């Protein structure tokens, strides 16, 4: 008996790939409901658009950011609940803000580096405090993600969308001053909009590159390209994918005539010293 995908599965696959309902339904049927394989199948057939970040859920909640006054460190959290109604309550917002302050001061440096469930917080532990507010509101809650950056030789800056659904934390090294601060803010805004995978080519996972190469090879074969030039076409497709998903290669959202890397070089020249985007974190509510 063939697999019958649910409307929810079809909708999620459409959200990931931009493909039509019929194509998504067929791909899910063919792959037995495996969303990742279905998305890859659509890519191979040339139906899907560039894949959006996978692992979406229906979670509601808020992203909250806390920056140190000296601009040298900062923390960001994503706190989830079940409904938008609870996400707007004072108890939930207060918990999210307090967690952001806690992360900015006491969490391990990095993106979800280690667990903070057992850290002291509000006279209890983080896990106990979250559970307490969860019980009060009657909804399941979870501290989904957190990030903490420190940069003594530069600046930590952020961008938070007005609805609290998308937040970015960036770590930029370079000569302190207005030039570096403005660059860091621009980079944070860009990351929020363009959703890069990493800062440079080196940050792209090997398995992701291999997957894109495999997809490109099957696309080229299906198109009937001459064997002698298939390798170059595949290399070009993979190179294009990397350029589109790497921060420094992406066209800057406020001025697409220059890449983000060009913006960094211009800032280094203006600041009179080396400038480097070291890392970033981008949280979007409901996104894995």
C-alpha positions as CSV (number, residue, x, y, z in Angstrom):
1,X,0.0,0.0,0.0
2,X,1.4,3.3,-1.0
3,X,2.2,6.0,1.6
4,X,-0.4,8.8,1.9
5,X,1.1,12.0,3.2
6,X,-0.9,14.2,5.5
7,X,-1.8,17.8,4.6
8,X,0.6,19.0,7.4
9,X,3.5,17.1,5.8
10,X,2.7,18.5,2.3
11,X,2.5,22.0,3.8
12,X,5.9,21.6,5.6
13,X,7.6,20.3,2.4
14,X,6.1,23.2,0.4
15,X,7.5,25.6,3.0
16,X,10.9,24.1,2.7
17,X,11.1,23.9,-1.1
18,X,8.6,26.2,-2.7
19,X,7.3,23.4,-4.8
20,X,3.7,22.9,-5.8
21,X,1.2,20.8,-3.8
22,X,1.1,18.0,-6.3
23,X,4.8,17.7,-6.6
24,X,5.2,17.7,-2.8
25,X,2.5,15.0,-2.5
26,X,4.2,12.9,-5.1
27,X,7.7,13.2,-3.6
28,X,6.4,12.3,-0.1
29,X,4.6,9.3,-1.5
30,X,7.8,8.2,-3.3
31,X,9.9,8.6,-0.2
32,X,7.5,7.1,2.3
33,X,7.0,10.4,4.1
34,X,10.7,11.2,4.7
35,X,10.7,15.1,4.5
36,X,14.5,15.3,3.9
37,X,14.6,12.7,1.2
38,X,11.5,14.2,-0.4
39,X,13.1,17.6,-0.5
40,X,16.2,16.2,-2.1
41,X,14.1,14.3,-4.6
42,X,12.4,17.6,-5.7
43,X,15.8,19.2,-6.0
44,X,17.1,16.4,-8.2
45,X,14.1,16.9,-10.5
46,X,14.7,20.6,-10.6
47,X,11.3,21.3,-9.1
48,X,12.3,22.7,-5.8
49,X,13.8,26.1,-5.2
50,X,17.0,26.4,-3.1
51,X,16.2,24.6,0.1
52,X,15.1,26.7,3.0
53,X,16.3,25.8,6.5
54,X,14.8,22.5,7.5
55,X,13.2,21.4,10.8
56,X,10.5,24.0,11.2
57,X,7.9,23.5,13.9
58,X,4.7,25.2,15.0
59,X,6.3,26.6,18.1
60,X,5.4,30.1,19.3
61,X,7.5,32.3,21.5
62,X,10.1,35.1,21.5
63,X,13.7,35.8,20.8
64,X,15.3,38.2,23.3
65,X,18.8,39.7,23.3
66,X,20.8,41.3,26.0
67,X,24.0,43.3,25.2
68,X,26.6,44.4,27.7
69,X,26.9,48.2,28.0
70,X,30.5,48.1,26.8
71,X,29.6,46.3,23.6
72,X,32.1,43.5,24.3
73,X,29.6,40.7,25.0
74,X,26.0,39.7,24.6
75,X,23.5,36.9,25.0
76,X,20.4,35.8,23.0
77,X,17.7,33.2,23.8
78,X,14.7,31.7,22.1
79,X,11.9,30.8,24.6
80,X,9.1,28.7,23.1
81,X,5.5,28.1,24.2
82,X,2.4,26.6,22.5
83,X,0.4,29.7,21.5
84,X,0.9,33.3,20.5
85,X,-1.5,34.3,23.3
86,X,0.8,33.0,26.0
87,X,3.9,34.5,24.2
88,X,2.4,37.9,24.8
89,X,1.7,37.5,28.6
90,X,3.7,39.4,31.2
91,X,4.9,36.1,32.8
92,X,6.3,34.8,29.6
93,X,7.9,38.0,28.5
94,X,9.4,38.6,31.9
95,X,10.9,35.1,32.0
96,X,12.3,35.5,28.5
97,X,14.0,38.8,29.4
98,X,15.4,37.4,32.6
99,X,16.8,34.4,30.8
100,X,18.5,36.7,28.2
101,X,20.2,38.6,31.0
102,X,21.2,35.4,32.6
103,X,22.7,33.9,29.4
104,X,24.5,37.2,28.7
105,X,26.3,37.0,32.0
106,X,26.6,33.3,32.9
107,X,26.0,30.9,30.0
108,X,28.9,29.1,28.3
109,X,30.3,31.1,25.3
110,X,29.1,29.8,21.9
111,X,25.8,28.8,20.4
112,X,23.9,26.4,22.8
113,X,27.3,25.4,24.2
114,X,26.5,23.0,27.0
115,X,23.3,23.0,29.1
116,X,22.3,25.7,31.5
117,X,19.2,23.8,32.9
118,X,21.0,23.3,36.2
119,X,22.4,26.8,36.6
120,X,21.0,28.9,39.5
121,X,18.3,31.3,38.4
122,X,15.5,33.1,40.2
123,X,16.3,31.2,43.4
124,X,15.9,27.9,41.7
125,X,17.5,26.4,38.6
126,X,16.8,27.5,35.0
127,X,14.8,24.3,34.3
128,X,12.7,24.7,37.5
129,X,12.0,28.4,36.8
130,X,10.8,27.6,33.2
131,X,8.7,24.8,34.6
132,X,7.1,27.1,37.2
133,X,6.0,29.6,34.6
134,X,4.9,26.8,32.3
135,X,2.6,25.5,35.1
136,X,1.2,28.9,35.7
137,X,0.3,29.5,32.1
138,X,-0.9,25.9,31.5
139,X,1.4,25.6,28.4
140,X,4.5,23.6,27.7
141,X,7.6,25.9,27.5
142,X,11.2,25.3,26.5
143,X,14.4,27.3,26.3
144,X,14.9,26.2,22.7
145,X,18.3,27.9,22.0
146,X,20.7,30.3,23.4
147,X,23.9,32.0,22.4
148,X,26.6,34.0,24.2
149,X,29.5,35.8,22.5
150,X,32.4,37.7,24.0
151,X,34.8,39.9,21.9
152,X,37.4,41.8,24.0
153,X,39.2,42.8,20.7
154,X,36.1,44.2,18.9
155,X,32.4,44.4,19.4
156,X,29.3,42.2,19.8
157,X,26.2,43.6,18.1
158,X,22.7,42.5,17.4
159,X,19.6,42.8,15.4
160,X,16.1,42.0,16.7
161,X,13.0,42.1,14.5
162,X,10.2,44.3,15.9
163,X,8.0,41.3,16.5
164,X,10.6,39.4,18.5
165,X,10.5,36.5,16.1
166,X,14.0,36.9,14.5
167,X,17.1,37.8,16.3
168,X,20.8,37.9,15.4
169,X,24.0,38.1,17.4
170,X,27.3,38.9,15.7
171,X,30.9,38.9,16.9
172,X,33.2,41.2,14.9
173,X,36.9,41.7,15.7
174,X,38.7,44.9,14.8
175,X,39.8,48.4,16.0
176,X,37.1,49.7,18.3
177,X,35.0,52.7,17.3
178,X,32.0,53.9,15.3
179,X,33.2,52.2,12.0
180,X,33.3,48.8,13.6
181,X,30.0,49.2,15.5
182,X,28.2,50.3,12.4
183,X,29.6,47.4,10.4
184,X,28.6,44.9,13.1
185,X,25.0,46.3,13.1
186,X,24.8,46.1,9.3
187,X,26.1,42.6,9.3
188,X,23.5,41.6,11.9
189,X,20.7,43.1,9.8
190,X,22.0,41.3,6.7
191,X,22.2,37.9,8.5
192,X,18.6,38.4,9.7
193,X,17.4,38.9,6.1
194,X,19.7,36.6,4.1
195,X,20.0,33.7,6.5
196,X,23.6,32.6,5.6
197,X,24.9,29.2,6.7
198,X,28.3,30.4,7.8
199,X,30.8,33.2,7.6
200,X,33.1,31.7,5.0
201,X,33.4,28.6,2.8
202,X,35.1,26.8,5.6
203,X,32.0,27.0,7.7
204,X,29.9,25.0,5.2
205,X,29.5,21.4,6.5
206,X,31.2,18.8,4.2
207,X,28.0,16.6,4.1
208,X,26.0,19.6,2.8
209,X,28.5,20.2,0.0
210,X,28.5,16.5,-0.8
211,X,24.7,16.5,-0.9
212,X,24.6,19.5,-3.3
213,X,27.2,17.9,-5.5
214,X,25.1,14.7,-5.7
215,X,22.0,16.7,-6.6
216,X,23.9,18.6,-9.2
217,X,25.3,15.5,-10.8
218,X,21.9,13.9,-11.1
219,X,20.4,17.2,-12.5
220,X,23.2,17.4,-15.1
221,X,22.8,13.7,-16.0
222,X,19.0,14.1,-16.4
223,X,19.6,17.1,-18.7
224,X,21.7,15.0,-21.0
225,X,24.8,17.2,-20.9
226,X,27.9,15.8,-22.7
227,X,30.0,13.6,-20.4
228,X,33.1,15.8,-21.1
229,X,31.6,18.9,-19.6
230,X,29.5,17.5,-16.8
231,X,32.2,17.9,-14.2
232,X,32.7,21.6,-14.9
233,X,28.9,22.2,-14.8
234,X,28.6,20.4,-11.5
235,X,31.5,22.3,-10.0
236,X,29.8,25.6,-11.1
237,X,26.5,24.6,-9.5
238,X,28.2,23.7,-6.2
239,X,30.3,27.0,-6.3
240,X,27.1,29.0,-6.9
241,X,25.3,27.3,-4.0
242,X,28.2,28.1,-1.6
243,X,28.4,31.7,-2.8
244,X,24.7,32.1,-2.2
245,X,24.8,30.7,1.4
246,X,28.1,32.1,2.7
247,X,27.9,35.5,4.5
248,X,31.0,37.1,3.0
249,X,30.0,36.2,-0.6
250,X,26.4,37.3,-0.3
251,X,25.2,40.6,-1.9
252,X,24.7,43.1,1.0
253,X,21.0,43.6,1.6
254,X,21.2,47.4,1.8
255,X,23.4,47.7,-1.3
256,X,23.5,44.6,-3.6
257,X,26.2,46.1,-5.8
258,X,28.7,45.0,-3.2
259,X,29.2,41.7,-1.2
260,X,29.4,41.6,2.5
261,X,33.1,40.8,2.2
262,X,33.6,44.1,0.4
263,X,31.8,45.9,3.2
264,X,34.2,44.3,5.7
265,X,37.3,45.3,3.6
266,X,36.0,48.9,3.4
267,X,35.5,49.0,7.1
268,X,39.0,47.7,7.7
269,X,40.4,50.5,5.6
270,X,38.3,53.1,7.3
271,X,39.1,51.8,10.8
272,X,42.9,51.5,10.1
273,X,43.3,47.9,11.0
274,X,42.2,44.3,10.3
275,X,38.5,43.6,10.6
276,X,36.9,40.1,10.7
277,X,33.5,38.7,11.3
278,X,34.3,35.9,13.6
279,X,30.8,34.3,14.1
280,X,27.1,34.9,14.2
281,X,23.9,33.3,15.5
282,X,20.5,33.7,14.0
283,X,17.4,32.5,15.8
284,X,13.9,32.4,14.3
285,X,11.0,31.3,16.5
286,X,9.8,27.9,15.5
287,X,12.9,27.1,13.4
288,X,15.3,24.3,14.4
